Amino acid sequence: MCVHDHPQRFTGVRDLARLPYFKVEDGRLKLADRSLGASIDFHTHLTLAYVRPCQVDLHKLHPETLNYMPGDNAIDIGHYGNLDFTRRDLRRLKLDLSLGSLTARGMRVTHTAANLARDMDDLNIRHSVLLPIDFPVLSDNAGTWLDAVAGDPRFICYGSVHPYATRREERLDRQVAKGATGVKVHPNVQSVAPEHERSMAIYRMCEDRGLIVFWHCGPVGIASAAGDRRTQVARYEQPIRDLPGCTFVLGHAGALQNEDALELARKYPNVYLELSGQSVERIQRMIARGPTDRMVYGTDWPWYHQAIGLAKLLLATEGQYDVREKIMYGNAARLLGLPAQPGPRVVVPPPAPGLTASAPAAHSLS
């Protein structure tokens, strides 16, 4: 059946229940059948704070998570995810991340570990990788998050050391001592190109310590022009090539330059693709060309509800249950040193006609 035969546009998050994978229960969207298997979300964040220490109680549970993409926004799973943001959404998002970071008000107060854990349980997400982003001074998101989730096996928290920070090795080693097993690098937000000599120094530290580097990778169309220039996928090849002993995860699978990111993964065995934001057709395209053993599911929570990325992946892998399990759980578990998914894999019958995705169409993809 053609990929376009399944619903592509939805009136909001709860409308995803039109797909056979989900149901609405107590006003919340939940996984309808847990035999679909557990997953690992390789791309999440908690409340980000700058200038002042975090003012939000990361252990507090709120009735609803206020995602930056509002739950009643129209969703089109046929294009890159951030195209569903309205201008109003983007204004609110930027305010919450800038001036809002000084306060305990706004959407950010719901971006807690407790809310993430509750949202994960709704969708049978067993683990989430937390990706802090820090500046050279006046921020310690990595340390704050590592302390907040210490001892909680549901969360794998990475570190963040800005390339222009002082005493970078000391900072990194403190984060490793607290449990960090990787480092998040965001060339756009941190305003440093991925191939800059100071960025390269961070990667070498990670290589020496066996840490994974998770990059924001690719232009996204809603950043500044300078930010989009810094995140051109071609700029990531030098560190990948020059540091073959370091594992790099390309966040958003290259975003709007997905084809270029896919080529890097096909060319270099130390590259993984994290799929958040990509459309159903793009995910199918990546699966068709490989390498499927180096692709991982991610959502960019709290920017987006976790079900949006899960819906795309489930549709893209209908009839390919081994590939689905690898991308949803197995590849990430292997990369993170976690146990394999427990219990036998249950092959679920295909959804009713009209709701299934098959091989990608031959025409150019959005």
HELIX and SHEET records of a PDB file:
HELIX    1   1 VAL A    3  ASP A    5  5                                   3    
HELIX    2   2 ARG A   14  ARG A   18  5                                   5    
HELIX    3   3 ARG A   34  LEU A   36  5                                   3    
HELIX    4   4 GLY A   81  ASP A   84  5                                   4    
HELIX    5   5 ARG A   87  LEU A   97  1                                  11    
HELIX    6   6 LEU A   99  LEU A  102  5                                   4    
HELIX    7   7 MET A  107  THR A  110  5                                   4    
HELIX    8   8 ALA A  113  ASP A  122  1                                  10    
HELIX    9   9 ASN A  141  ALA A  148  1                                   8    
HELIX   10  10 ARG A  168  ALA A  177  1                                  10    
HELIX   11  11 GLU A  197  ARG A  209  1                                  13    
HELIX   12  12 ALA A  225  ARG A  230  1                                   6    
HELIX   13  13 VAL A  233  TYR A  236  5                                   4    
HELIX   14  14 GLU A  237  ASP A  242  1                                   6    
HELIX   15  15 HIS A  252  GLN A  257  5                                   6    
HELIX   16  16 ASN A  258  LYS A  267  1                                  10    
HELIX   17  17 VAL A  280  ARG A  289  1                                  10    
HELIX   18  18 THR A  292  ARG A  294  5                                   3    
HELIX   19  19 GLN A  306  ALA A  316  1                                  11    
HELIX   20  20 TYR A  321  GLU A  325  1                                   5    
HELIX   21  21 LYS A  326  GLY A  330  3                                   5    
HELIX   22  22 ASN A  331  LEU A  336  1                                   6    
SHEET    1   A 2 ARG A   9  PHE A  10  0                                        
SHEET    2   A 2 ILE A  75  ASP A  76 -1                                        
SHEET    1   B 2 PHE A  22  GLU A  25  0                                        
SHEET    2   B 2 ARG A  28  LEU A  31 -1                                        
SHEET    1   C 3 SER A  39  THR A  44  0                                        
SHEET    2   C 3 ILE A 125  LEU A 130  1                                        
SHEET    3   C 3 PHE A 155  CYS A 157  1                                        
SHEET    1   D 5 GLY A 182  VAL A 185  0                                        
SHEET    2   D 5 ILE A 212  HIS A 216  1                                        
SHEET    3   D 5 PHE A 248  GLY A 251  1                                        
SHEET    4   D 5 VAL A 271  GLU A 274  1                                        
SHEET    5   D 5 MET A 295  VAL A 296  1                                        
END                                                                             
